Amino acid sequence: MRGLNGKVVVITGGGGGIGSATCRRFAEEGARVVVADIDGEAAERVVDGIKSRGGEAIVMVVDLTDYAATGSGVARIEAEFGPIEILVNNAGWDLFIPFLKSEPDYWTKIIDINLRSVLNITKPVLASMVARGKGGRVVSLGSDAGRGGSAGESVYSACKAGVIALSKTLAREHARHGVTFNTVCPGVTETAMLESFMAAAGDKEKLRAAFTKAVPLGRLGRPDDLPGAILFLASDEAAFITGQVISVSGGLTMHG
């Protein structure tokens, strides 16, 4: 896609399923990839894979729930690797718990990982983009749970709805700076997070069958289904698109 070659892109949660698939696709387009993850070993594996194919990538080990540490990490990356031109907010975590059985400690963890982390890294990256005056791209991973709600995911759904609203608001605030903000919402996708979610919910195979039956295209999502939409929104092909939400869900969620 146009406009990705040579760009510095940070992908949070880059060591996981969707994150690692996205890192690899950016590298294939010639982007210089920063694999940001709290799990350094997972991030290293992704970087090693990219380098083995001739791509350029580095690891950023960071706890995104720590604002100061995240800001320091962004400053280090920009000093050592170059200005961040694309940010993909992908890091996330969930656990199936009905709301009345959940406790404040759980709420805090869900909010910190799924919403506060987006705030913590978006602010320093955006400030740098605005200061340089050359625009930029921010693509955040929401969730169809944030668009339509999802039983057993009340706080997670609220966080993802917040990510969508944040992206739309920042799209309005920073259109004049040439920074676009868009959100990609996965549907039910085969990741480690889904496995843990289904394990907590009960009968995994029964739940998997129910999820699959609900998807018009007849299967669950795969990590490789997501990078196409993410890269498009980060590319020059989407230069006139901002404040939008795209579901990649096999038709599970349809919005007019």
Contacts in CASP RR format, 6 or more apart in sequence:
PFRMAT RR
TARGET T0000
AUTHOR 0000-0000-0000
METHOD contacts of the structure
MODEL  1
MRGLNGKVVVITGGGGGIGSATCRRFAEEGARVVVADIDGEAAERVVDGI
KSRGGEAIVMVVDLTDYAATGSGVARIEAEFGPIEILVNNAGWDLFIPFL
KSEPDYWTKIIDINLRSVLNITKPVLASMVARGKGGRVVSLGSDAGRGGS
AGESVYSACKAGVIALSKTLAREHARHGVTFNTVCPGVTETAMLESFMAA
AGDKEKLRAAFTKAVPLGRLGRPDDLPGAILFLASDEAAFITGQVISVSG
GLTMHG
1 29 0 8 1.000
1 231 0 8 1.000
1 232 0 8 1.000
1 235 0 8 1.000
1 236 0 8 1.000
1 237 0 8 1.000
2 235 0 8 1.000
2 236 0 8 1.000
2 237 0 8 1.000
3 235 0 8 1.000
3 236 0 8 1.000
4 26 0 8 1.000
4 29 0 8 1.000
4 30 0 8 1.000
4 31 0 8 1.000
4 86 0 8 1.000
4 231 0 8 1.000
4 234 0 8 1.000
4 235 0 8 1.000
5 29 0 8 1.000
5 30 0 8 1.000
5 31 0 8 1.000
6 30 0 8 1.000
6 31 0 8 1.000
6 32 0 8 1.000
7 31 0 8 1.000
7 32 0 8 1.000
7 85 0 8 1.000
7 86 0 8 1.000
8 31 0 8 1.000
8 32 0 8 1.000
8 34 0 8 1.000
8 77 0 8 1.000
8 81 0 8 1.000
8 82 0 8 1.000
8 83 0 8 1.000
8 84 0 8 1.000
8 85 0 8 1.000
8 86 0 8 1.000
9 26 0 8 1.000
9 31 0 8 1.000
9 32 0 8 1.000
9 33 0 8 1.000
9 34 0 8 1.000
9 84 0 8 1.000
9 85 0 8 1.000
9 86 0 8 1.000
9 87 0 8 1.000
9 88 0 8 1.000
9 234 0 8 1.000
10 34 0 8 1.000
10 36 0 8 1.000
10 60 0 8 1.000
10 74 0 8 1.000
10 77 0 8 1.000
10 84 0 8 1.000
10 86 0 8 1.000
10 87 0 8 1.000
10 88 0 8 1.000
10 121 0 8 1.000
10 125 0 8 1.000
11 19 0 8 1.000
11 22 0 8 1.000
11 23 0 8 1.000
11 26 0 8 1.000
11 33 0 8 1.000
11 34 0 8 1.000
11 35 0 8 1.000
11 36 0 8 1.000
11 88 0 8 1.000
11 90 0 8 1.000
12 36 0 8 1.000
12 37 0 8 1.000
12 64 0 8 1.000
12 87 0 8 1.000
12 88 0 8 1.000
12 89 0 8 1.000
12 90 0 8 1.000
12 91 0 8 1.000
12 117 0 8 1.000
12 121 0 8 1.000
13 19 0 8 1.000
13 35 0 8 1.000
13 36 0 8 1.000
13 37 0 8 1.000
13 38 0 8 1.000
13 90 0 8 1.000
13 91 0 8 1.000
13 92 0 8 1.000
14 20 0 8 1.000
14 22 0 8 1.000
14 23 0 8 1.000
14 35 0 8 1.000
14 36 0 8 1.000
14 37 0 8 1.000
14 42 0 8 1.000
14 43 0 8 1.000
14 46 0 8 1.000
14 90 0 8 1.000
14 91 0 8 1.000
15 23 0 8 1.000
15 35 0 8 1.000
15 37 0 8 1.000
15 39 0 8 1.000
15 42 0 8 1.000
15 43 0 8 1.000
15 45 0 8 1.000
15 46 0 8 1.000
16 37 0 8 1.000
16 42 0 8 1.000
16 46 0 8 1.000
16 191 0 8 1.000
16 192 0 8 1.000
17 191 0 8 1.000
17 192 0 8 1.000
17 223 0 8 1.000
18 90 0 8 1.000
18 141 0 8 1.000
18 186 0 8 1.000
18 189 0 8 1.000
18 191 0 8 1.000
18 223 0 8 1.000
18 226 0 8 1.000
18 227 0 8 1.000
19 46 0 8 1.000
19 88 0 8 1.000
19 90 0 8 1.000
19 223 0 8 1.000
20 35 0 8 1.000
20 42 0 8 1.000
20 45 0 8 1.000
20 46 0 8 1.000
20 223 0 8 1.000
21 223 0 8 1.000
21 224 0 8 1.000
21 226 0 8 1.000
21 227 0 8 1.000
22 88 0 8 1.000
22 90 0 8 1.000
22 226 0 8 1.000
22 227 0 8 1.000
22 230 0 8 1.000
22 231 0 8 1.000
23 33 0 8 1.000
23 35 0 8 1.000
23 46 0 8 1.000
23 50 0 8 1.000
23 57 0 8 1.000
24 46 0 8 1.000
24 49 0 8 1.000
24 50 0 8 1.000
24 227 0 8 1.000
25 227 0 8 1.000
25 228 0 8 1.000
25 230 0 8 1.000
25 231 0 8 1.000
26 33 0 8 1.000
26 86 0 8 1.000
26 227 0 8 1.000
26 231 0 8 1.000
26 234 0 8 1.000
27 33 0 8 1.000
27 50 0 8 1.000
27 53 0 8 1.000
27 54 0 8 1.000
27 55 0 8 1.000
27 56 0 8 1.000
27 57 0 8 1.000
28 53 0 8 1.000
29 231 0 8 1.000
30 55 0 8 1.000
30 56 0 8 1.000
31 86 0 8 1.000
32 56 0 8 1.000
32 57 0 8 1.000
32 81 0 8 1.000
32 82 0 8 1.000
33 47 0 8 1.000
33 50 0 8 1.000
33 55 0 8 1.000
33 56 0 8 1.000
33 57 0 8 1.000
33 58 0 8 1.000
34 57 0 8 1.000
34 58 0 8 1.000
34 59 0 8 1.000
34 60 0 8 1.000
34 77 0 8 1.000
34 81 0 8 1.000
34 84 0 8 1.000
35 43 0 8 1.000
35 46 0 8 1.000
35 47 0 8 1.000
35 50 0 8 1.000
35 57 0 8 1.000
35 58 0 8 1.000
35 59 0 8 1.000
35 60 0 8 1.000
36 43 0 8 1.000
36 60 0 8 1.000
36 61 0 8 1.000
36 62 0 8 1.000
36 64 0 8 1.000
36 91 0 8 1.000
36 121 0 8 1.000
37 43 0 8 1.000
37 59 0 8 1.000
37 60 0 8 1.000
37 61 0 8 1.000
37 62 0 8 1.000
37 91 0 8 1.000
38 61 0 8 1.000
38 62 0 8 1.000
38 63 0 8 1.000
38 64 0 8 1.000
38 91 0 8 1.000
40 59 0 8 1.000
40 61 0 8 1.000
43 59 0 8 1.000
43 60 0 8 1.000
43 61 0 8 1.000
44 59 0 8 1.000
46 57 0 8 1.000
47 57 0 8 1.000
47 58 0 8 1.000
47 59 0 8 1.000
50 56 0 8 1.000
50 57 0 8 1.000
51 57 0 8 1.000
58 77 0 8 1.000
58 80 0 8 1.000
58 81 0 8 1.000
60 73 0 8 1.000
60 76 0 8 1.000
60 77 0 8 1.000
62 69 0 8 1.000
62 70 0 8 1.000
62 73 0 8 1.000
62 121 0 8 1.000
63 69 0 8 1.000
63 70 0 8 1.000
64 70 0 8 1.000
64 91 0 8 1.000
64 113 0 8 1.000
64 116 0 8 1.000
64 117 0 8 1.000
64 120 0 8 1.000
64 121 0 8 1.000
65 112 0 8 1.000
65 113 0 8 1.000
65 116 0 8 1.000
65 117 0 8 1.000
65 120 0 8 1.000
66 120 0 8 1.000
67 120 0 8 1.000
70 117 0 8 1.000
70 120 0 8 1.000
70 121 0 8 1.000
70 124 0 8 1.000
71 120 0 8 1.000
71 121 0 8 1.000
71 124 0 8 1.000
74 84 0 8 1.000
74 121 0 8 1.000
74 124 0 8 1.000
74 125 0 8 1.000
74 128 0 8 1.000
75 124 0 8 1.000
77 84 0 8 1.000
78 84 0 8 1.000
78 128 0 8 1.000
83 128 0 8 1.000
83 129 0 8 1.000
83 132 0 8 1.000
84 125 0 8 1.000
84 128 0 8 1.000
84 129 0 8 1.000
85 129 0 8 1.000
85 134 0 8 1.000
85 135 0 8 1.000
85 136 0 8 1.000
85 137 0 8 1.000
86 136 0 8 1.000
86 137 0 8 1.000
86 138 0 8 1.000
86 139 0 8 1.000
86 234 0 8 1.000
87 121 0 8 1.000
87 122 0 8 1.000
87 125 0 8 1.000
87 137 0 8 1.000
87 138 0 8 1.000
87 139 0 8 1.000
88 138 0 8 1.000
88 139 0 8 1.000
88 140 0 8 1.000
88 141 0 8 1.000
88 230 0 8 1.000
88 234 0 8 1.000
89 117 0 8 1.000
89 118 0 8 1.000
89 121 0 8 1.000
89 122 0 8 1.000
89 138 0 8 1.000
89 139 0 8 1.000
89 140 0 8 1.000
89 141 0 8 1.000
89 163 0 8 1.000
90 141 0 8 1.000
91 113 0 8 1.000
91 117 0 8 1.000
92 113 0 8 1.000
92 114 0 8 1.000
92 117 0 8 1.000
92 141 0 8 1.000
92 193 0 8 1.000
93 109 0 8 1.000
93 110 0 8 1.000
93 113 0 8 1.000
93 114 0 8 1.000
93 193 0 8 1.000
94 110 0 8 1.000
94 114 0 8 1.000
94 153 0 8 1.000
94 156 0 8 1.000
94 193 0 8 1.000
94 197 0 8 1.000
95 106 0 8 1.000
95 110 0 8 1.000
95 196 0 8 1.000
95 197 0 8 1.000
95 200 0 8 1.000
96 152 0 8 1.000
96 153 0 8 1.000
96 197 0 8 1.000
96 198 0 8 1.000
96 200 0 8 1.000
96 201 0 8 1.000
97 106 0 8 1.000
97 152 0 8 1.000
97 200 0 8 1.000
98 151 0 8 1.000
98 152 0 8 1.000
98 154 0 8 1.000
99 152 0 8 1.000
99 154 0 8 1.000
99 155 0 8 1.000
102 154 0 8 1.000
102 155 0 8 1.000
106 155 0 8 1.000
107 155 0 8 1.000
110 155 0 8 1.000
110 156 0 8 1.000
110 159 0 8 1.000
111 155 0 8 1.000
111 159 0 8 1.000
114 156 0 8 1.000
114 159 0 8 1.000
114 160 0 8 1.000
114 163 0 8 1.000
115 159 0 8 1.000
115 162 0 8 1.000
115 163 0 8 1.000
115 166 0 8 1.000
118 140 0 8 1.000
118 163 0 8 1.000
118 166 0 8 1.000
119 166 0 8 1.000
122 138 0 8 1.000
122 140 0 8 1.000
122 166 0 8 1.000
122 170 0 8 1.000
125 138 0 8 1.000
126 138 0 8 1.000
126 170 0 8 1.000
126 174 0 8 1.000
126 179 0 8 1.000
129 135 0 8 1.000
129 136 0 8 1.000
129 177 0 8 1.000
129 179 0 8 1.000
130 174 0 8 1.000
130 177 0 8 1.000
130 179 0 8 1.000
133 177 0 8 1.000
133 178 0 8 1.000
135 177 0 8 1.000
135 178 0 8 1.000
135 179 0 8 1.000
136 178 0 8 1.000
136 179 0 8 1.000
136 180 0 8 1.000
137 179 0 8 1.000
137 180 0 8 1.000
137 233 0 8 1.000
137 234 0 8 1.000
137 235 0 8 1.000
137 238 0 8 1.000
138 167 0 8 1.000
138 170 0 8 1.000
138 179 0 8 1.000
138 180 0 8 1.000
138 181 0 8 1.000
138 182 0 8 1.000
139 181 0 8 1.000
139 182 0 8 1.000
139 183 0 8 1.000
139 184 0 8 1.000
139 230 0 8 1.000
139 233 0 8 1.000
139 234 0 8 1.000
140 163 0 8 1.000
140 166 0 8 1.000
140 167 0 8 1.000
140 181 0 8 1.000
140 182 0 8 1.000
140 183 0 8 1.000
140 184 0 8 1.000
141 163 0 8 1.000
141 183 0 8 1.000
141 184 0 8 1.000
141 185 0 8 1.000
141 186 0 8 1.000
141 226 0 8 1.000
141 230 0 8 1.000
142 160 0 8 1.000
142 163 0 8 1.000
142 164 0 8 1.000
142 183 0 8 1.000
142 184 0 8 1.000
142 185 0 8 1.000
142 186 0 8 1.000
143 150 0 8 1.000
143 156 0 8 1.000
143 157 0 8 1.000
143 160 0 8 1.000
143 185 0 8 1.000
143 186 0 8 1.000
143 187 0 8 1.000
144 150 0 8 1.000
144 185 0 8 1.000
144 186 0 8 1.000
144 187 0 8 1.000
144 247 0 8 1.000
144 249 0 8 1.000
144 252 0 8 1.000
144 253 0 8 1.000
145 153 0 8 1.000
145 156 0 8 1.000
145 157 0 8 1.000
145 160 0 8 1.000
146 157 0 8 1.000
146 158 0 8 1.000
146 160 0 8 1.000
146 161 0 8 1.000
146 162 0 8 1.000
146 164 0 8 1.000
146 185 0 8 1.000
147 160 0 8 1.000
147 161 0 8 1.000
147 164 0 8 1.000
147 185 0 8 1.000
147 245 0 8 1.000
147 247 0 8 1.000
147 253 0 8 1.000
147 255 0 8 1.000
148 157 0 8 1.000
148 253 0 8 1.000
149 157 0 8 1.000
150 156 0 8 1.000
150 157 0 8 1.000
152 201 0 8 1.000
160 185 0 8 1.000
163 183 0 8 1.000
164 183 0 8 1.000
164 185 0 8 1.000
164 245 0 8 1.000
167 181 0 8 1.000
167 182 0 8 1.000
167 183 0 8 1.000
167 243 0 8 1.000
167 245 0 8 1.000
168 181 0 8 1.000
168 183 0 8 1.000
168 243 0 8 1.000
168 245 0 8 1.000
170 179 0 8 1.000
170 181 0 8 1.000
171 180 0 8 1.000
171 181 0 8 1.000
171 182 0 8 1.000
171 242 0 8 1.000
171 243 0 8 1.000
172 243 0 8 1.000
174 181 0 8 1.000
175 242 0 8 1.000
180 233 0 8 1.000
180 238 0 8 1.000
180 239 0 8 1.000
180 241 0 8 1.000
180 242 0 8 1.000
180 243 0 8 1.000
181 242 0 8 1.000
181 243 0 8 1.000
182 233 0 8 1.000
182 238 0 8 1.000
182 241 0 8 1.000
182 242 0 8 1.000
182 243 0 8 1.000
182 244 0 8 1.000
182 245 0 8 1.000
182 246 0 8 1.000
183 243 0 8 1.000
183 244 0 8 1.000
183 245 0 8 1.000
183 246 0 8 1.000
184 226 0 8 1.000
184 229 0 8 1.000
184 230 0 8 1.000
184 233 0 8 1.000
184 245 0 8 1.000
184 246 0 8 1.000
184 248 0 8 1.000
185 245 0 8 1.000
185 246 0 8 1.000
185 247 0 8 1.000
185 248 0 8 1.000
185 249 0 8 1.000
185 253 0 8 1.000
186 221 0 8 1.000
186 225 0 8 1.000
186 226 0 8 1.000
186 247 0 8 1.000
186 248 0 8 1.000
186 249 0 8 1.000
187 221 0 8 1.000
187 247 0 8 1.000
187 248 0 8 1.000
187 249 0 8 1.000
187 250 0 8 1.000
187 252 0 8 1.000
187 253 0 8 1.000
188 194 0 8 1.000
188 211 0 8 1.000
188 214 0 8 1.000
188 215 0 8 1.000
188 220 0 8 1.000
188 221 0 8 1.000
188 249 0 8 1.000
188 252 0 8 1.000
189 220 0 8 1.000
189 221 0 8 1.000
189 222 0 8 1.000
189 223 0 8 1.000
189 225 0 8 1.000
189 226 0 8 1.000
190 220 0 8 1.000
190 221 0 8 1.000
190 222 0 8 1.000
190 223 0 8 1.000
191 223 0 8 1.000
194 220 0 8 1.000
195 204 0 8 1.000
198 204 0 8 1.000
198 207 0 8 1.000
198 208 0 8 1.000
201 207 0 8 1.000
208 220 0 8 1.000
211 220 0 8 1.000
212 218 0 8 1.000
212 219 0 8 1.000
212 220 0 8 1.000
214 252 0 8 1.000
215 221 0 8 1.000
215 249 0 8 1.000
215 250 0 8 1.000
215 251 0 8 1.000
215 252 0 8 1.000
216 250 0 8 1.000
216 251 0 8 1.000
216 252 0 8 1.000
217 250 0 8 1.000
217 251 0 8 1.000
218 250 0 8 1.000
219 250 0 8 1.000
221 248 0 8 1.000
221 249 0 8 1.000
221 250 0 8 1.000
225 248 0 8 1.000
226 248 0 8 1.000
229 246 0 8 1.000
229 248 0 8 1.000
232 238 0 8 1.000
233 241 0 8 1.000
233 244 0 8 1.000
233 246 0 8 1.000
245 255 0 8 1.000
247 253 0 8 1.000
247 254 0 8 1.000
247 255 0 8 1.000
END
